[in-house]
Amino acid sequence: MKYETVIGLEVHVELATQSKIFCSCSAHSYGAEPNEHVCPACCGMPGMLPVVNKRVVDYGMKAGLMLGCHINRVTTFDKKSYYYPDLPAAYQTTQWFAPVAVNGLVEIETSKGKKGVRIKQIHMEEDAGKLVHDIREDTTHVDFNRTSVPLIEIVSQPDLSSAEEVVAYLDRLKNLLRYARVAECEMAHGTMRCDVNLSVRPEGSDKLGVRTEMKNMNSIEAIKRAIEYETARHIDALENNTEVLVQETRRWDDIKGKSFAMRTKETAGDYRYFPDPNVMPVVIDDNWFDEIKSSLPEFPEVKRERYMSEYGLGEYDTEQITKSIALCECFEEAAKTCGDAKNAANWIISEVMSILNLRQMTYDMLTVSGKSLGELITLVSGGKVGRANAKKILAAMFDDASINPEEYANANGFVISNDTGLIDKVVKEVVESDPKSVADYKGGKEKALMALFGRCMKELKGNCDPQTLRKILIEYIDKI
């Protein structure tokens, strides 16, 4: 019998706000000392009242609109009751009865074509703390830095059917949320986590099978392996009666490549949801809604079409640049400043992305302004700075985004000087020190000339017009 996999995702995304959802503590705890960013409010101390961070609601609405959702104009917060050591109040403030956004649709593209994935809802909530297990001391420590960091949870309908579709869906979410600048979406930093709800049924059936949930998946590769393993486990149970499938929460062990039962799957009734009396309903009026709607960015696919038609870029260049809103903004400003969109695109793809990758930075970490990049490109195209030295200037701009390219070139001796007297002197020294290369060139070996040219350029520190140098070099050799 043939089977099909049915998958729904619950994606938890930390919002890129400066402060937490209900207090003024910093929301950025990655790399911080344990329990450095906590206060009585986010630690669940008695008597502390939450105050809703408006920026969280802004970002919740923005995310909803980016994913094609309907925005609830009255959205409320509720208490989700459960006990766990990293949840100091013994309940989580979340949204159940009136989430900020519902009924969305995200379009993905896979090897089988395009597909729409329905979004059931997006709700805002506070994150829990983090348990740190110390095997050596046989002790578990609790770090509350992450407590009350604002999250949105994006709940899909069970519309996905393979690991490929799940990866395409997650990539699409990341791209859209980064474009809107509401989230970092870095799984490696824990700012994007995923719960995978999976079941298996006979192909063609409309009845869902027994569902299991794998919690807190935090890498694409782990998600792919977990889906493949869990699918095979379900099919084996149905085909060979190796086990009785039950609705449960499971933990994925990436080292062993297996999932293990954690607990029987809770239902909504187990959490005893009820309206949080300490948080008033949030009413979104027309002015607020229109303000958020007008702030939405141009969607990636719209940018791609515009870049090809307006700037004349090829499909590959366009695809590379539109991977990140930061790259797009840098490109557009650079193209405007230097007046050459294709040259600007080439610099973004060949030089800027190369430095980002070398420094293990995401594209959205780019801080070099498009205006500065455009000015640097103009210096190169205008013959004032050589390409090799321009790369050095660009690297310095990554270290200090305030650097003015022309001023830096002047201060560091990178401006091209066509002082023929200096060029003649360097050419004479290089040629006379390497008679073998001179003889090879005269014997018809063009590479020998390039070797001499490279040594001359190195002595001149790249501050010379290549055509002028080549002309003087050939003329000098011909005289020998």
C-alpha positions in Angstrom: 0.0 0.0 0.0 1.2 3.5 -0.8 1.1 6.1 2.0 1.3 9.9 2.1 2.7 12.1 4.9 0.7 14.9 6.3 2.6 17.7 8.1 1.6 20.8 9.9 4.1 23.2 11.4 4.2 25.5 14.5 7.0 27.9 13.9 8.1 30.1 16.8 9.9 33.3 15.8 11.5 35.7 18.2 10.6 39.3 17.2 13.4 41.8 16.6 12.3 44.3 19.3 14.8 45.9 21.7 12.8 45.1 24.8 10.7 42.2 26.0 6.9 41.8 25.5 5.7 42.9 28.9 8.7 44.7 30.5 11.6 46.9 29.6 14.4 44.2 29.9 16.6 43.7 26.9 15.2 41.2 24.4 18.7 40.4 23.2 20.3 37.7 25.4 22.3 35.7 22.8 25.9 35.6 24.3 24.9 37.3 27.5 25.7 36.0 31.0 22.9 33.8 32.5 20.1 35.7 34.2 21.6 39.1 33.2 18.5 40.5 31.5 15.8 39.7 34.0 13.5 41.8 36.3 10.7 41.0 38.8 8.1 41.2 36.0 9.7 38.7 33.6 10.6 36.4 36.5 7.0 36.1 37.5 7.3 37.7 40.9 3.9 38.2 42.7 2.3 41.6 42.2 4.1 42.6 39.0 1.8 43.7 36.3 2.6 43.3 32.6 2.6 46.2 30.1 2.2 45.4 26.4 5.1 46.4 24.2 3.4 48.2 21.3 6.2 47.3 18.9 5.4 43.6 19.5 1.9 44.2 18.2 3.3 46.3 15.3 5.5 43.4 14.3 2.7 40.8 14.8 0.4 42.7 12.5 3.2 43.2 10.0 4.0 39.5 10.0 0.4 38.7 9.5 0.1 41.0 6.5 3.2 39.6 4.9 1.7 36.1 5.2 -1.6 37.1 3.7 -3.6 37.0 7.0 -6.6 38.7 8.2 -5.8 41.0 11.1 -8.1 40.9 14.1 -8.9 44.4 15.1 -9.5 43.4 18.7 -6.8 41.0 19.9 -6.5 39.6 23.4 -4.0 37.8 25.6 -4.7 34.6 27.6 -3.0 32.4 30.2 -1.8 29.0 29.2 -1.3 27.0 32.4 1.4 24.4 32.8 4.3 23.8 35.1 7.9 23.6 34.0 11.0 24.9 35.7 11.8 27.4 33.0 8.4 29.0 33.3 8.6 31.0 36.5 4.9 32.1 36.8 3.7 28.5 36.0 1.7 29.9 33.1 2.6 31.4 29.7 0.9 34.6 28.5 -0.1 33.8 24.9 -3.1 34.2 22.6 -5.8 31.6 22.2 -9.3 33.2 21.8 -8.4 36.2 19.6 -4.9 35.9 18.0 -3.5 38.9 16.2 -3.8 37.3 12.7 -5.7 34.4 11.1 -6.5 32.7 7.8 -3.3 33.4 5.8 -1.7 31.8 2.7 1.9 31.3 1.8 3.0 30.2 -1.6 6.0 27.9 -1.9 7.8 26.5 -4.9 9.4 23.0 -5.0 10.6 20.6 -7.7 6.9 19.6 -8.2 5.8 23.2 -8.8 4.0 25.9 -6.8 1.8 25.1 -3.8 -0.2 27.2 -1.3 0.2 26.5 2.4 -2.7 27.8 4.6 -1.9 29.7 7.8 -4.4 28.9 10.5 -3.2 31.7 12.8 -0.4 33.8 14.1 -0.4 34.6 17.8 1.9 36.7 20.0 3.3 35.2 23.2 6.2 35.3 25.6 9.1 32.9 25.4 10.0 30.6 28.3 13.4 30.5 29.9 16.2 28.0 29.1 17.3 24.9 31.0 21.0 24.2 30.9 22.0 20.6 31.7 25.4 20.1 33.3 26.3 16.4 32.9 29.5 16.7 34.8 27.8 18.1 37.9 24.5 16.1 37.3 22.7 19.4 37.7 20.3 21.5 35.7 20.6 25.3 35.7 17.8 27.7 34.7 18.6 30.8 32.7 15.7 33.3 32.6 17.2 35.7 30.1 14.9 34.4 27.4 11.8 34.6 29.6 9.3 37.1 28.1 11.2 37.6 24.9 8.5 38.3 22.4 7.5 35.5 20.0 5.0 35.0 17.3 3.9 31.5 16.7 2.9 30.8 13.1 0.5 27.8 12.9 0.0 26.2 9.5 -2.8 23.9 8.4 -1.6 20.3 7.6 -0.9 21.1 4.0 2.7 19.9 3.7 3.6 16.5 2.6 7.4 16.1 2.4 10.7 17.4 3.9 11.3 19.3 0.7 8.0 21.2 1.1 8.8 21.9 4.8 12.2 23.4 3.9 10.7 25.5 1.1 8.0 26.8 3.5 10.5 27.7 6.2 12.7 29.4 3.7 9.8 31.4 2.5 8.8 32.4 6.0 12.3 33.5 6.8 12.6 35.5 3.6 9.3 37.3 4.1 9.8 38.1 7.8 13.3 39.3 7.2 12.1 41.6 4.4 9.6 43.1 6.8 12.5 43.4 9.4 10.3 41.9 12.1 12.6 39.0 12.9 16.2 37.7 12.5 15.0 34.1 11.9 18.4 32.5 12.8 17.9 28.9 13.8 21.5 28.7 15.0 20.8 31.5 17.5 17.5 30.0 18.6 15.5 32.9 17.2 13.5 30.5 15.0 12.3 27.1 16.2 9.9 24.6 14.8 7.5 22.0 16.1 6.7 19.4 13.4 3.2 17.7 13.6 3.2 14.6 11.4 0.9 11.8 10.5 0.7 9.2 7.8 -2.4 7.9 5.9 -3.1 5.7 2.9 -2.7 7.6 -0.3 -6.0 9.1 -1.5 -7.6 9.0 2.0 -9.1 12.2 3.5 -8.8 10.9 7.1 -5.9 12.0 9.1 -3.7 9.4 10.8 -2.4 9.4 14.4 -0.4 12.6 14.9 2.9 13.0 16.7 4.7 16.2 17.4 8.4 16.7 17.4 9.3 19.7 19.6 11.8 22.6 19.2 13.6 21.6 16.0 16.3 24.1 15.4 18.1 23.2 12.2 16.9 22.5 8.6 19.0 19.3 8.4 17.6 18.0 11.7 14.1 18.7 10.5 14.6 16.9 7.2 16.1 13.8 9.0 13.4 13.8 11.6 10.6 13.9 9.0 12.1 11.0 7.1 12.6 8.9 10.2 9.2 9.6 11.7 7.5 8.9 8.3 9.3 5.6 8.1 8.4 4.7 11.7 4.7 5.4 11.1 4.6 3.4 7.9 6.4 0.5 9.6 3.9 0.5 12.4 0.9 0.5 10.0 2.4 -2.1 7.7 4.1 -4.5 10.1 2.3 -3.8 13.5 5.7 -3.1 15.1 4.1 -0.7 17.6 0.8 1.0 18.4 0.9 4.6 17.3 -0.4 7.1 19.9 -0.8 10.9 19.9 2.3 12.1 21.7 5.1 14.6 21.9 8.5 13.3 20.8 12.1 14.5 21.2 14.4 14.2 18.2 17.9 13.0 19.0 20.1 14.2 16.1 23.1 12.2 17.1 21.3 8.9 17.3 19.0 9.9 14.3 15.9 8.8 16.2 12.9 10.3 17.9 11.9 9.3 21.5 8.6 9.6 23.3 8.5 12.5 25.8 4.9 12.6 26.9 1.3 12.0 25.8 0.2 14.9 23.6 -1.7 17.5 25.5 -5.0 18.9 24.4 -6.2 22.5 24.7 -8.2 21.5 27.7 -5.0 20.4 29.5 -3.7 23.9 29.3 -6.8 25.5 30.9 -6.7 28.6 28.7 -8.5 31.6 30.1 -8.3 35.4 29.5 -5.5 37.1 31.3 -7.1 39.7 33.5 -3.9 41.6 33.8 -3.6 42.4 30.1 -6.3 44.6 28.5 -7.6 43.8 25.0 -5.6 45.5 22.3 -7.8 47.5 19.9 -6.3 48.2 16.5 -8.0 51.2 14.9 -7.9 52.2 11.2 -5.0 54.7 11.6 -2.8 52.1 13.3 -3.7 49.4 10.8 -3.1 51.7 7.8 0.2 52.8 9.3 1.4 49.2 9.5 0.0 48.3 6.1 1.8 51.3 4.4 5.1 50.2 5.9 5.2 46.8 4.2 8.1 46.3 1.9 8.0 45.3 -1.7 7.7 41.5 -1.9 10.8 39.6 -3.1 9.1 38.3 -6.3 8.0 41.9 -7.2 11.5 43.1 -6.7 12.9 40.4 -9.0 10.5 41.4 -11.8 11.4 45.1 -11.3 15.1 44.6 -11.2 15.0 42.7 -14.5 12.8 45.2 -16.3 14.0 48.5 -14.7 17.7 47.7 -14.3 18.2 45.1 -17.0 19.7 42.6 -14.6 19.8 38.9 -15.5 17.9 36.2 -13.7 20.9 34.9 -11.7 22.0 38.3 -10.5 18.4 39.2 -9.5 18.0 36.0 -7.6 21.2 36.5 -5.7 20.5 40.1 -4.7 16.9 39.5 -3.6 17.9 36.9 -1.1 18.1 39.7 1.5 16.4 43.0 2.0 19.7 44.4 3.2 21.4 43.5 -0.1 18.4 45.0 -2.1 18.7 48.3 -0.2 22.4 48.4 -0.7 22.2 47.6 -4.4 19.5 50.2 -5.1 21.4 53.0 -3.4 24.7 51.9 -5.0 23.1 51.8 -8.4 21.7 55.3 -7.9 25.0 56.7 -6.7 27.3 55.2 -9.4 24.7 55.3 -12.2 25.6 51.8 -13.3 23.2 49.1 -12.0 24.9 46.1 -13.6 28.3 47.2 -12.2 26.7 47.7 -8.8 25.1 44.2 -9.0 28.5 42.7 -9.9 30.1 44.3 -6.8 27.3 43.1 -4.5 27.5 39.5 -5.8 31.3 39.2 -6.3 32.8 41.3 -3.5 30.2 42.2 -0.9 28.8 38.7 -0.6 32.3 37.2 -0.6 33.3 39.3 2.5 30.0 38.4 4.2 30.6 34.7 3.7 34.3 35.0 4.7 33.3 36.6 8.0 30.4 34.2 8.5 27.9 37.0 8.5 24.3 36.6 7.3 23.3 38.9 4.4 21.1 40.9 6.7 24.1 41.8 8.8 25.4 44.1 6.1 26.1 47.5 7.4 28.0 49.1 4.5 25.7 51.7 3.0 24.8 51.6 -0.7 25.8 55.2 -1.1 29.4 54.4 0.1 29.6 51.4 -2.1 28.4 53.4 -5.1 31.1 56.0 -4.4 33.7 53.3 -4.2 32.5 51.8 -7.6 32.7 55.3 -9.1 36.3 55.6 -8.0 37.2 52.4 -9.7 35.2 53.0 -12.9 36.7 56.5 -13.0 40.2 55.2 -12.9 41.1 56.8 -9.6 41.5 53.5 -7.6 42.5 50.1 -8.8 40.2 47.1 -8.2 42.7 45.4 -5.8 42.9 48.4 -3.6 39.2 49.0 -3.9 38.7 45.5 -2.3 40.9 46.6 0.6 38.8 49.8 1.0 35.6 47.7 1.0 37.0 45.4 3.7 37.8 48.5 5.8 34.2 49.8 5.2 32.9 46.5 6.8 35.0 47.3 9.9 33.8 50.9 10.0 30.7 51.8 8.0 31.4 55.5 8.4 34.5 55.4 6.2 34.4 57.7 3.2 35.9 55.7 0.3 37.7 58.7 -1.4 39.1 60.1 1.8 40.3 56.6 2.8 41.9 56.1 -0.6 43.8 59.4 -0.3 44.9 58.8 3.3 46.3 55.3 2.5 48.0 56.0 -0.8 45.4 54.1 -2.9 44.8 56.8 -5.4 46.2 55.9 -8.9 49.1 58.1 -9.9 50.1 58.1 -13.6 53.5 59.5 -12.7 55.4 58.1 -15.7 58.7 58.9 -14.1 57.9 56.5 -11.2 56.5 53.9 -13.5 59.6 54.1 -15.7 61.8 53.6 -12.6 59.9 50.5 -11.4 59.7 48.9 -14.9 63.5 49.3 -15.3 64.2 47.7 -11.9 61.8 44.8 -12.5 62.9 44.0 -16.0 66.6 44.2 -15.2 66.1 41.8 -12.2 64.4 39.1 -14.3 66.2 38.6 -17.6 64.7 35.0 -17.9 61.1 36.3 -18.1 62.2 39.0 -20.6 63.7 36.3 -22.8 60.6 34.1 -22.4 58.4 36.9 -23.5 60.5 37.7 -26.5 60.4 34.0 -27.3 56.6 34.2 -27.6 55.4 33.4 -24.0 52.7 35.9 -23.2 52.5 34.6 -19.6 56.0 35.9 -19.0 54.8 39.4 -19.7 52.0 39.0 -17.3 54.5 37.9 -14.6 56.5 41.0 -15.1 53.4 43.2 -15.2 52.2 41.7 -11.9 55.6 42.4 -10.2 55.5 46.0 -11.4 51.9 46.4 -10.2 52.9 45.0 -6.8 55.9 47.4 -6.5 53.5 50.3 -7.4 51.0 49.0 -4.8 48.3 48.9 -7.4 48.3 52.7 -7.8 48.8 52.8 -11.5 46.6 52.7 -14.6 47.0 49.2 -16.0 47.0 50.3 -19.6 49.7 52.9 -19.0 51.9 50.4 -17.2 51.4 47.7 -19.9 52.4 50.2 -22.6 55.5 51.4 -20.8 56.5 47.9 -20.0 56.3 46.6 -23.6 58.1 49.6 -25.0 60.9 49.2 -22.5 61.3 45.5 -23.3 61.3 46.1 -27.0 64.2 48.5 -26.6 66.3 45.8 -25.0 
